[in-house]
Amino acid sequence: MINKSIKKDLKLIKRGCSIIRQLSPGQIELSLFKSVLNALIPYISIYMLAVIIDELTQNRNTTLLAVYVGVTCGGTLLLMVLSNLISKKVAIKEGMFEARFENYMNDKKLSMNFSQLEDPNITQLREKIIAGMFATDGGITAIVGRLTSIVEGLVSVIIAIIISYGAIMATDSTDSQVISVVNSGWFSLLLILAIVICIFITVKNSKKVDKKVFELYQDGATNNGYIEYYHYIYLEDDHAGKDVRIYDQKKLIIDEVLKKGRLPWLKIVNGTYRLHQQYFSVNLVISVFIGGLVYIFVGLKALAGTISLGAVTKTYAAIAKLAVAIAELSVSISQIRSNNNYLELLFTYLDLPVELNEGKEILTVNNDEWEIEFHNVSFRYPSSEKYALKNISMKISSNSRTAIVGMNGSGKTTMIKLLCRLYSPESGYITLNGKDIKEYDYDAYLNNFSVVFQDFQLLSFSIGQNVAASKEYDENRVWSALEMAGIDDRVRTLPLNLEQSLYKRFEENGIDISGGEAQKIALARAVYKNAPFVILDEPTAALDPISEAEVYSKFNNMVGNKTALFISHRLSSCRFCDTIMVFDEGQIIQIGTHTELLTNLEGKYYELWNAQAQYYQNKQEDSTDLNHIDDNEYSNI
């Protein structure tokens, strides 16, 4: 059982070291070399001081004394300078590792299934890993530190044994019974046994503390999540600032952070502090006890005349150092094994399967070769009993314009997420040109889609980079895309044009833009990608009526001969589509053209159309300009 446990620990450490070597080559080796130097430095003084004292009390050769002093100072200085130089290199390597490991973790997050990102268990697992790394100095970043402590302790133990061995084993004949006992091998064994018992207590104490600290911080990962969300996500969002002030959410948020975040986290920190205080208190008592034993042992040896005065200082320092080194070595071994609890969490996260990326076939189609079909597709969101889609069967052909309409929660956006492989159907399947979309390489598949979601996001980068979704971009193509989206004139008025940064999070000269302007840039991004399949989910929800009419007038030019899927609450905007599909409670209940669907007076489409038509008519009766109607008032239709 013990062997299996050790093998498991070694396997975890080996894998952790492999990642460190991959991300920061040479860091482990430099750190271990530095630990050897650090172990050697104190023993130069310990050994040479004994030599100098013996020379002073015996021969008093000034030339030799000068040499001994020079060797002591020079050797110590040389090793310290070398250690400092290596420390600088190690610090650079550590910084490199932290930066690259952050990217390593982000790469994993970005390659995961979209459904996994919304899984609270996975979110909490990631929070536990972060809490382990930054709050307790545990996890993969602690491996090198623990290994260097083990190597330093091991080297120190070996040197201390070599230095003190002669004094411990030295004997002399004497009439004194007490001194005879001290000179006996049994007394030396008793001293070693006492040190071993003290070290055993130290290690047990360390294991107990490490286990409790790990449990405390794992319980606190959720609390830390509350703090991170409210402080670093919600309150840092410029848009949230308006709601906080208008609805006076300050007290609500502060109370929520205190109740669910700060106060529980404070208890964890205080609990950790108490555990460490207990640990250091026990270790202090043990250190004093061992020091006293060594003083008695060395003093009596000197009194018996078995060791010289210089050997007294050397032996005392070496044995005291030996006891400390063995204790630290044992604790370091215990800590690196305890640290494997954090490594297990990390590797559990890194080993999460990425099912959506399993397809191998490269998708290469042109605009005339599309045929997407849903075959009895059903889907429920994780932890939900209600079906978002139920037995959906539909077909989308090349060069077609298809509109999806329906009430909020009818499954329209969910259908898009399944088509884009952000989720997998619970039952049924989706095909592209007769082949299950899962068989296609994930990245190659997505390259064929330009999507504007209703909850799209723009980055705090330049306008050009946002449109191109790349650091490098074709300026002519960007300007063309902006013109198609109807925002090129606005961009030309900006001081830096395409290089103008959005928002002020990173750049002082960044600009804040309206929701409508942001939506136009998102549309331009879809145009720039020039993918053969265009999906627009409420693409004009934030636009004023004039801008909306402008976008629709350019829609055919924008889409060209591409296949387009269009989701909108505004039924009047669906008239240019070849086919309209009406969704209701996760099912397709009607399919047809605008004219065909309006002929069915009992159908859902006619009901929705009539509701919106009556709304406009009522507004006209109130002499209200249609161009100033607030779309949000009927966006739930």
C-alpha positions in Angstrom: 0.0 0.0 0.0 2.8 2.4 0.9 4.7 1.6 -2.3 1.6 2.4 -4.4 1.2 5.7 -2.6 4.9 6.6 -3.2 4.6 5.6 -6.8 1.6 7.7 -7.2 3.3 10.7 -5.6 6.4 10.3 -7.8 4.3 10.1 -10.9 2.5 13.3 -10.0 5.8 15.1 -9.3 7.4 13.8 -12.5 4.4 15.1 -14.6 4.6 18.4 -12.8 8.4 18.7 -13.5 7.7 17.8 -17.2 5.4 20.7 -17.6 7.8 23.1 -15.8 10.7 21.9 -18.2 8.4 22.4 -21.2 7.4 26.0 -20.2 10.6 27.1 -18.5 13.6 25.0 -19.6 16.5 25.0 -17.1 14.6 26.3 -14.2 14.7 23.1 -12.2 18.3 22.4 -12.9 19.4 26.0 -11.9 17.3 25.9 -8.8 18.8 22.6 -7.7 22.4 23.8 -8.3 21.6 26.9 -6.2 20.3 24.7 -3.4 23.6 22.8 -3.4 25.5 26.0 -3.1 23.3 27.3 -0.3 23.8 24.1 1.6 27.6 24.4 1.3 27.9 28.0 2.3 27.4 27.7 6.1 29.7 24.7 6.4 32.7 26.6 5.1 32.5 28.8 8.2 31.7 26.0 10.5 34.7 23.9 9.4 37.2 26.6 8.9 36.3 28.3 12.2 37.3 25.1 14.0 40.6 24.9 12.1 41.4 28.6 13.0 40.6 28.0 16.7 42.8 24.9 16.9 45.6 26.8 15.2 45.2 29.7 17.6 45.3 27.4 20.7 48.1 25.2 19.4 50.8 26.3 16.8 49.7 29.9 16.3 51.3 30.1 12.9 50.3 33.5 11.6 50.9 32.6 7.9 48.6 29.6 8.2 46.0 31.7 10.1 46.0 34.3 7.3 45.5 31.5 4.7 42.7 30.0 6.8 40.9 33.3 7.2 41.4 34.0 3.4 40.0 30.6 2.5 37.0 31.1 4.8 36.1 34.6 3.6 37.0 34.0 0.0 35.2 30.7 -0.3 32.1 32.0 1.4 32.1 35.1 -0.7 32.6 33.2 -3.9 29.8 30.8 -3.2 27.5 33.7 -2.2 28.2 35.7 -5.3 27.6 32.6 -7.5 24.4 31.8 -5.6 23.1 35.4 -6.1 23.9 35.2 -9.9 22.0 32.0 -10.2 19.2 33.5 -8.1 18.7 36.2 -10.7 18.5 33.7 -13.5 16.1 31.5 -11.4 13.9 34.6 -10.8 13.7 35.2 -14.6 12.9 31.6 -15.2 10.2 31.7 -12.5 8.6 34.8 -14.1 8.7 33.1 -17.5 7.1 30.0 -16.1 4.2 31.9 -14.4 3.4 33.9 -17.5 3.6 30.8 -19.8 1.7 28.6 -17.3 -1.1 31.3 -17.2 -1.3 31.0 -21.0 -1.1 27.2 -20.7 -4.2 27.2 -18.4 -6.0 29.7 -20.7 -5.3 27.5 -23.7 -7.0 24.6 -21.9 -9.9 26.8 -21.0 -10.3 28.1 -24.5 -10.1 24.6 -26.0 -12.7 23.1 -23.6 -16.3 22.4 -24.6 -18.5 25.4 -24.2 -20.8 23.4 -22.0 -17.9 22.6 -19.7 -17.2 26.4 -19.2 -20.8 26.7 -17.9 -20.4 23.7 -15.6 -20.3 24.9 -11.9 -18.2 21.9 -10.9 -15.5 22.7 -13.4 -15.6 26.4 -12.5 -15.1 25.5 -8.8 -12.3 23.1 -9.7 -10.4 25.9 -11.5 -11.0 28.2 -8.5 -9.5 25.5 -6.2 -6.5 25.3 -8.4 -6.0 29.1 -8.4 -6.6 29.3 -4.6 -4.0 26.6 -4.1 -1.4 28.4 -6.2 -1.8 31.9 -4.9 -3.3 31.6 -1.5 -1.3 28.7 -0.1 1.7 28.7 -2.4 0.8 25.2 -3.5 0.3 23.4 -6.8 2.7 23.2 -9.7 4.5 26.4 -8.7 5.5 24.9 -5.4 7.3 21.8 -6.9 10.6 23.5 -7.6 10.7 25.1 -4.1 10.0 21.8 -2.4 12.6 19.9 -4.5 15.3 22.4 -3.8 14.5 22.2 -0.1 14.9 18.4 -0.2 18.2 18.6 -2.1 19.5 21.4 0.2 18.5 19.4 3.2 20.0 16.2 1.9 23.4 17.8 1.1 23.4 19.5 4.5 22.8 16.2 6.3 25.6 14.5 4.4 28.1 17.3 5.1 27.0 17.6 8.8 27.5 13.8 9.3 31.0 14.0 7.7 32.0 16.9 9.9 30.6 15.6 13.2 31.4 11.9 12.8 34.9 12.1 14.2 33.8 13.9 17.4 30.7 11.7 17.9 32.8 8.5 17.7 35.8 9.9 19.7 36.6 8.0 23.0 39.2 8.2 25.7 40.0 6.2 28.8 39.2 8.0 32.1 38.4 7.2 35.7 35.3 9.4 35.7 32.2 7.3 35.4 30.1 10.2 34.0 32.7 11.0 31.3 33.0 7.3 30.5 29.3 7.2 29.9 29.5 10.3 27.6 32.4 8.8 25.7 30.6 5.5 25.1 28.8 4.7 21.8 25.6 4.3 23.7 25.4 7.9 24.7 25.9 9.0 21.1 23.1 6.6 20.0 20.8 8.0 22.7 21.5 11.5 21.4 20.7 10.4 17.8 17.6 8.7 19.0 16.4 11.8 20.8 17.0 13.9 17.7 15.1 11.3 15.5 12.1 11.4 17.9 12.0 15.2 17.8 12.2 15.1 14.0 9.4 12.5 13.9 7.2 14.9 16.0 8.1 17.8 13.7 7.1 15.8 10.6 3.8 14.6 12.1 3.0 18.2 13.1 3.8 19.4 9.6 1.6 16.7 7.9 -1.3 17.6 10.3 -1.0 21.3 9.5 -0.6 20.8 5.7 -3.7 18.6 5.6 -5.9 21.1 7.6 -4.6 24.1 5.5 -5.5 22.2 2.3 -9.0 21.5 3.6 -9.5 25.1 4.7 -8.6 26.5 1.3 -10.6 24.0 -0.6 -13.7 24.9 1.4 -12.9 28.5 0.7 -12.6 28.3 -3.1 -16.3 29.2 -3.5 -15.9 32.2 -1.2 -13.0 33.4 -3.2 -15.2 33.0 -6.3 -17.7 35.5 -4.9 -14.9 38.0 -4.2 -13.4 37.6 -7.7 -16.8 38.0 -9.4 -17.9 41.1 -7.6 -14.6 42.9 -7.3 -12.8 42.0 -10.5 -15.6 41.2 -13.0 -18.8 43.0 -12.0 -17.4 46.2 -10.5 -14.7 46.5 -13.1 -17.3 46.5 -15.9 -17.9 50.1 -17.0 -21.5 49.2 -17.9 -22.2 47.8 -14.5 -21.2 51.1 -12.9 -24.4 52.7 -14.2 -26.7 50.1 -12.7 -24.8 50.2 -9.4 -25.5 53.9 -9.0 -29.0 54.1 -10.4 -30.3 51.2 -8.4 -28.1 52.0 -5.4 -26.6 48.5 -5.4 -23.5 49.5 -3.4 -24.8 48.2 -0.1 -26.2 45.1 -1.6 -22.8 44.2 -3.3 -20.7 45.1 -0.2 -23.0 43.1 2.1 -22.9 40.2 -0.4 -19.1 40.3 -0.7 -18.7 40.4 3.1 -21.2 37.7 3.8 -20.2 35.2 1.1 -16.6 36.3 0.5 -14.6 38.4 2.8 -15.9 37.1 6.2 -15.6 33.4 5.4 -12.2 34.0 3.7 -11.0 35.9 6.9 -11.9 32.9 9.0 -9.8 30.7 6.7 -6.9 33.1 6.9 -7.1 33.3 10.7 -7.5 29.5 10.9 -4.3 29.1 8.8 -2.5 31.6 10.9 -3.4 29.7 14.1 -2.3 26.4 12.6 1.1 27.8 11.5 1.6 29.4 15.0 1.0 26.0 16.6 3.4 24.4 14.2 6.2 27.0 14.8 5.7 26.9 18.6 6.1 23.1 18.7 9.2 23.4 16.4 10.7 26.1 18.6 10.4 23.9 21.7 12.0 21.0 19.8 14.8 23.1 18.5 15.6 24.4 22.0 15.5 20.8 23.4 17.9 19.5 20.7 20.2 22.5 21.2 20.4 21.7 24.9 21.2 18.1 24.3 24.0 19.0 21.8 25.5 21.5 24.3 25.6 18.8 27.0 27.1 16.2 24.7 29.8 18.4 23.2 30.6 20.0 26.5 31.2 16.7 28.3 33.2 15.4 25.3 35.4 18.5 25.6 35.7 18.1 29.4 36.8 14.5 28.8 39.5 15.8 26.5 38.4 13.6 23.6 37.9 16.6 21.2 39.8 19.9 20.8 38.4 23.3 21.4 38.0 23.9 17.7 36.2 20.6 17.4 33.8 21.7 20.1 32.6 24.6 18.0 32.6 22.6 14.8 30.8 19.6 16.3 28.2 21.7 18.1 27.4 23.7 15.0 27.4 20.6 12.7 25.2 18.5 15.0 22.8 21.4 15.5 22.7 22.0 11.8 22.3 18.2 11.2 19.2 18.2 13.4 17.7 21.2 11.7 18.6 19.8 8.2 17.0 16.4 8.9 13.9 18.1 10.3 13.7 20.4 7.2 14.4 17.5 4.9 11.6 15.4 6.5 9.2 18.3 6.4 10.0 19.1 2.8 9.4 15.5 1.8 6.1 15.6 3.7 5.2 19.0 2.1 5.9 17.8 -1.5 3.7 14.8 -0.9 1.0 17.0 0.6 1.4 19.4 -2.4 0.3 16.5 -4.6 -3.3 17.1 -3.4 -3.1 20.4 -5.4 -1.4 18.6 -8.3 -4.2 16.1 -8.5 -6.7 18.9 -8.8 -4.6 20.5 -11.6 -4.2 17.3 -13.6 -7.9 16.4 -13.2 -8.6 19.8 -14.8 -6.0 19.4 -17.5 -7.2 15.9 -18.3 -10.8 16.9 -18.9 -11.8 15.5 -22.3 -12.4 17.9 -25.2 -15.0 16.0 -27.1 -15.9 18.7 -29.6 -12.4 18.6 -31.1 -12.3 14.9 -31.9 -13.2 15.2 -35.5 -10.4 14.7 -38.0 -11.8 15.5 -41.4 -11.0 18.9 -42.9 -14.1 20.7 -44.2 -13.6 22.3 -47.6 -16.8 23.6 -49.2 -17.7 26.6 -51.4 -20.8 28.6 -51.3 -22.7 26.2 -53.6 -22.2 23.1 -51.6 -24.0 23.7 -48.4 -26.7 21.4 -47.0 -27.2 21.4 -43.2 -29.8 19.2 -41.7 -31.0 18.6 -38.2 -32.3 15.1 -37.6 -34.7 14.8 -34.6 -32.4 16.9 -32.5 -33.2 17.3 -28.8 -31.2 19.1 -26.1 -31.3 20.1 -22.5 -28.9 22.4 -20.8 -26.8 20.9 -18.0 -28.7 20.5 -14.7 -32.0 21.4 -16.5 -35.0 19.0 -16.7 -36.7 21.1 -19.4 -35.9 20.5 -23.1 -34.6 23.7 -24.8 -35.1 21.8 -28.2 -37.3 18.8 -28.7 -37.2 16.6 -31.9 -36.1 19.4 -34.2 -35.8 18.4 -37.9 -34.9 21.1 -40.4 -32.8 21.7 -43.5 -30.8 24.7 -44.7 -29.6 24.8 -48.3 -26.9 26.8 -50.1 -27.5 30.4 -50.9 -30.7 30.5 -48.9 -31.9 33.2 -46.6 -33.6 31.5 -43.6 -35.2 33.4 -40.7 -35.9 31.9 -37.3 -38.6 33.6 -35.2 -40.3 32.9 -31.9 -40.9 34.1 -28.4 -38.0 34.4 -25.9 -36.9 31.0 -24.7 -38.3 29.1 -27.7 -34.9 27.6 -28.6 -33.7 29.9 -31.4 -30.3 30.7 -30.0 -29.9 27.2 -28.6 -30.2 25.9 -32.1 -27.4 28.2 -33.2 -25.2 27.0 -30.4 -25.7 23.4 -31.5 -25.0 24.2 -35.1 -21.8 25.9 -34.0 -20.9 22.8 -31.9 -20.8 24.8 -28.7 -23.0 22.1 -27.3 -23.7 18.5 -28.5 -27.3 17.2 -29.0 -28.6 15.0 -26.3 -30.3 12.9 -29.0 -30.4 13.1 -32.7 -27.6 14.5 -34.9 -26.7 17.3 -37.3 -25.2 16.7 -40.7 -23.4 18.9 -43.2 -23.6 17.5 -46.7 -24.8 14.2 -45.3 -22.0 13.8 -42.7 -22.3 14.2 -38.9 -20.7 17.6 -38.1 -18.7 15.9 -35.2 -16.6 14.1 -37.8 -15.2 17.4 -39.1 -12.1 19.0 -37.5 -13.5 21.5 -35.0 -11.4 24.5 -36.0 -11.8 23.8 -39.7 -15.6 23.5 -39.2 -15.9 26.8 -37.4 -13.8 28.6 -40.0 -16.8 28.3 -42.3 -19.1 30.3 -40.0 -19.4 34.0 -39.4 -21.7 34.5 -36.3 -23.0 37.6 -34.6 -24.5 36.6 -31.3 -26.9 38.8 -29.5 -24.5 38.9 -26.5 -21.4 39.5 -28.6 -18.2 40.9 -27.0 -15.7 43.4 -28.3 -12.2 43.5 -26.9 -10.2 46.5 -25.6 -8.0 46.5 -28.6 -8.0 48.7 -31.7 -11.0 48.8 -34.1 -9.0 47.1 -36.8 -7.9 44.3 -34.6 -11.5 43.8 -33.4 -12.9 43.6 -36.9 -10.1 41.3 -38.1 -10.0 39.3 -34.9 -6.2 39.4 -35.4 -3.2 41.5 -34.5 -2.3 41.9 -38.2 -5.1 42.8 -40.7 -5.8 44.0 -44.2 -6.8 47.7 -43.9 -8.7 47.7 -47.2 -10.8 44.7 -46.1 -11.5 46.3 -42.7 -12.7 49.5 -44.3 -14.9 47.6 -46.7 -16.4 45.6 -43.8 -17.0 48.8 -41.8 -18.7 50.4 -44.8 -20.9 47.3 -45.2 -21.9 47.6 -41.6 -22.5 51.4 -41.9 -20.0 52.6 -39.4 -17.0 53.6 -41.6 -17.9 57.3 -41.5 -17.8 57.2 -37.7 -14.4 55.5 -37.6 -12.9 58.0 -40.0 -13.7 60.8 -37.6 -11.7 59.2 -34.8 -8.1 60.5 -34.2 -6.4 57.1 -34.9 -9.0 55.7 -37.3 -8.5 51.9 -37.4 -5.8 52.1 -34.7 -8.2 53.7 -32.3 -8.5 51.6 -29.1 -12.0 50.7 -27.8 -12.8 51.5 -24.2 -10.4 52.9 -21.6 -9.5 49.8 -19.7 -5.9 49.7 -21.1 -5.6 52.9 -23.1 -6.1 56.5 -21.9 -7.1 57.6 -25.4 -9.6 54.7 -25.8 -13.1 55.6 -26.7 -16.5 54.4 -25.3 -19.0 53.5 -28.0 -22.7 53.1 -28.0 -24.5 49.8 -28.1 -25.5 50.4 -31.7 -21.9 51.3 -32.8 -20.6 48.2 -31.0 -23.2 46.1 -32.9 -22.1 47.5 -36.2 -18.5 46.7 -35.5 -19.6 43.1 -34.6 -21.4 43.0 -38.0 -18.2 44.2 -39.7 -16.3 41.5 -38.0 -18.6 38.9 -39.5 -18.3 40.5 -42.9 -14.5 40.6 -42.7 -14.2 36.9 -41.9 -15.9 36.2 -45.3 -17.1 32.7 -44.3 -19.6 31.0 -46.5 -22.2 30.6 -43.8 -23.5 33.8 -42.0 -25.5 33.6 -38.8 -27.0 36.8 -37.4 -28.7 36.5 -34.0 -30.7 39.7 -33.4 -28.1 41.7 -35.4 -29.9 45.0 -35.2 -31.4 44.9 -31.7 -29.3 47.9 -30.5 -29.7 50.0 -33.7 -32.0 52.9 -34.2 -34.6 52.6 -37.0 -32.6 54.5 -39.5 -29.4 52.5 -38.9 -31.5 49.3 -39.0 -33.0 50.2 -42.3 -29.5 51.0 -43.6 -28.3 47.5 -42.5 -31.2 45.8 -44.1 -30.7 47.7 -47.4 -27.2 46.5 -47.5 -28.0 43.0 -46.3 -27.9 41.3 -49.7 -24.6 42.9 -50.5 -23.3 42.0 -47.1 -24.2 38.4 -47.3 -23.7 38.1 -51.1 -24.0 34.5 -52.3 -23.4 33.1 -48.9 -25.9 31.1 -46.9 -27.6 33.2 -44.2 -29.5 32.3 -41.0 -31.2 35.2 -39.5 -32.8 35.4 -36.0 -35.0 38.4 -35.1 -37.9 39.4 -33.0 -38.9 42.0 -35.6 -41.0 40.1 -38.1 -41.0 42.9 -40.6 -37.2 42.3 -41.1 -37.8 38.7 -42.0 -39.7 39.4 -45.3 -36.6 39.3 -47.4 -35.9 35.7 -46.3 -36.7 32.7 -48.5 -37.9 30.6 -45.6 -39.2 31.5 -42.1 -39.2 28.9 -39.3 -41.4 29.5 -36.3 -40.1 28.1 -33.0 -42.3 27.6 -30.0 -41.3 25.9 -26.7 -38.3 24.2 -28.3 -40.2 22.9 -31.4 -40.6 24.1 -35.0 -44.4 24.6 -35.4 -44.4 26.4 -38.8 -42.3 26.7 -41.9 -43.0 28.9 -45.0 -42.5 32.3 -46.6 -43.8 35.5 -45.0 -46.8 35.5 -47.3 -47.6 31.9 -46.8 -47.4 32.1 -43.0 -49.7 35.1 -42.9 -52.4 33.2 -44.7 -52.8 30.9 -41.6 -54.8 33.1 -39.3 -54.6 30.5 -36.5 -50.8 30.1 -36.7 -48.3 31.4 -34.3 -46.6 33.6 -36.9 -49.8 35.5 -37.7 -50.3 35.9 -33.9 -46.8 37.5 -33.5 -47.2 39.6 -36.6 -50.6 40.9 -35.6 -49.3 41.7 -32.1 -46.5 43.8 -33.5 -48.8 45.4 -36.1 -51.3 46.4 -33.5 -48.5 47.9 -31.4 -47.4 50.2 -34.3 -51.0 51.1 -35.0 -51.7 52.1 -31.5 -48.6 54.2 -31.5 -49.8 55.9 -34.7 -53.1 56.6 -33.1 -51.2 58.4 -30.3 -49.4 60.4 -33.0 -46.0 59.0 -32.1 -43.2 59.0 -34.6 -42.5 55.4 -35.5 -38.8 56.2 -35.8 -38.6 56.8 -32.1 -40.3 53.6 -30.9 -38.3 51.8 -28.2 -37.8 48.4 -29.5 -37.1 47.0 -26.1 -40.8 47.5 -25.2 -41.7 44.6 -27.5 -38.5 42.6 -27.7 -40.1 39.8 -25.7 -42.3 39.0 -28.7 
